[in-house]
C-alpha cells in the first residue's frame, strides 16, 4: 500500500483528526511532540560534543533519593 499522500489527503486527515480528538488534545499533543524533539536534539548534540547529558541537566528541586529517606520514630499504635 503506497503512502504517497497529496495535499488534499493531508487536509482530509487533519479534519478527521480534529473531529475525533478535538482541538485541545491535538494542541497538547503537538506541544508534547515539539518538546520531545527539542530534548532529543539537545541530547544528541551533547553526545556528539562528548558531554555526558546527565551531568549537564540540573536536578529538580525537592527530589528525594533513597539514601535521604528517614523513617520517623514512632511507637506501635501511635499515629503519624
Buried (B, 14 or more C-beta within 10 A) or exposed (E): EEEEEEEEEEEEEEEEEEEEEEEEEBEEEEEEEEEEEEEEEEBEEBEEEEEEBEEEEEEEEEEEEEEEEEEEEEEEEEEE
